Amino acid sequence: MSNFNTILLECDNISKQYGFFFALNKISFQLDESSILGVIGANGAGKTTLIRILSGLTSPTSGKIIIKGKNYKANDKSIKQIIGTITNKSFLYEELTIYENLKFFCKLYSIYDKSTFKDKIEHYAEKFNLSNWIFEPISNLSTGMKQKVEIIRILIQNPSILLLDEPFSRLDFNTIKILIKILTELREKKNLTIVIATHKIEVVQEISDTILILKRGKISKFAPKNEIDKSMIESYF
Amino acid sequence: MNTKKNSTKSELKLFITILQKDIKSEIRQFNDIFSIMLFGIISIFIFSSSYNTINLGVRMPIEIFVIQIWMIIFFTLIFIMIKLFVQEKEKGTLYGLTSSPVSNGILLISKVIFCFILLCFIELVLILFSFFISIPSIQALNFNGFFNYIMIGIVLPTLDLSICGTLVSALSMYSKNKSFVLPLLLFPIILPITSPIISLNIRLLEGEIISMVIIEILFLMAHAILMFSILIFVSEELLSE
């Protein structure tokens, strides 16, 4: 399927160096529109660094990223508008309620529409079993609930590229299933391109089109998922 | 022309959104501000008590009054600087802002104004409190110049300090030893303005008219403009890791 699509994201020789240590070392790959890339690797392999670079949270030491034909460095603002990110650190303000947090992020992305906002929130809150918590401060929520709000935050943002760093780590089995279903639907209906960095090999194998295995900052394997089986992935850990 | 106008309008909206969020968050965690105010009030009380109780009949000189107010403001600034970027960075919420399509310039300006509002609020409480505790013991206080004192002696330097505080807070947030780096960086930046601020305050409280303190005013304005220009000029580098 992906062969007929246009290239949405291209990493060309991306490196990230901290002192003498290379968190990423000359990473190059291309990602088609409406595809799901699973990034896996052991701790310290460079998964989080890759997600942080793609989301614009940190700059690569060398190399370039091209998204929708534009150089990421030169066109930060317009590209950031189409990227949704979840990292291992929460973007949510503990003192504000779910409603206030989501409203704030909608306003940041200039997508706040007073007439439809409340319905949108209620729709997603119901989907993730958070209907009774909309007007509660984030500090009152459990870790899993906070993760659900993070997911709602990016779903409302309606991005073209989703970057997820360990999105399943704090979720229960049912919520993981819901999230996988939502991600698959979004890819099909909205041509969403998704990059997921995770330890959960089964989930990556279930939803990814392509798998990228990182080892000590370098690409060990980048191939369609049918060319990579579980034992092969485990050998890289 | 219209595109430029729309872009300015949307940037203004983003600025207000970030500022509103900061103020709302601060109101919800009022304990922090309360402890800063308590520190200020206790300091004023300690300074004043030495004139009201120990040295009975000796009135507090204007110089001491001004020094007590500014000493508290400088310490308060360090508390607020930690809130501006250091806390946001440690909680992770800063990444939500830097990964969004908001320009770093808008983000920094909203933090300057947030710092200015917080400082003004604390100064208001301090001045009201010191009005009852310290001012009756001050010698030769000219109340006619009090308005000038507030607007030029307090508000103008506060704006300058807010700019310096935001710059230092952003500069130090990625360092490992923030509590050491914050005051160390702040000191050389505010050193040139400490004397003009104290001199301006004393002369205004003594009733001198604005034209007589114009050199101090111009110096403070030039410092504020210089610091603001640096802040905007390095904004892209300041907020990226």
Interface residues (C-beta under 8 A of the other chain):
Chain A: S55 G56 L57 T58 S59 D76 K77 S78 K80 Q81 I83 T85 T87 K89 S90 F91 L92 Y93 E94 E95 L96 E100 F104 F105 K107 L108 Y109 S110 P137
Chain B: S10 K13 L14 T17 I18 K21 K24 S25 R28 Q29 K91 G92 T93 Y95 G96 L97 T98 S99 S100 P101 V102 S103 S240 E241
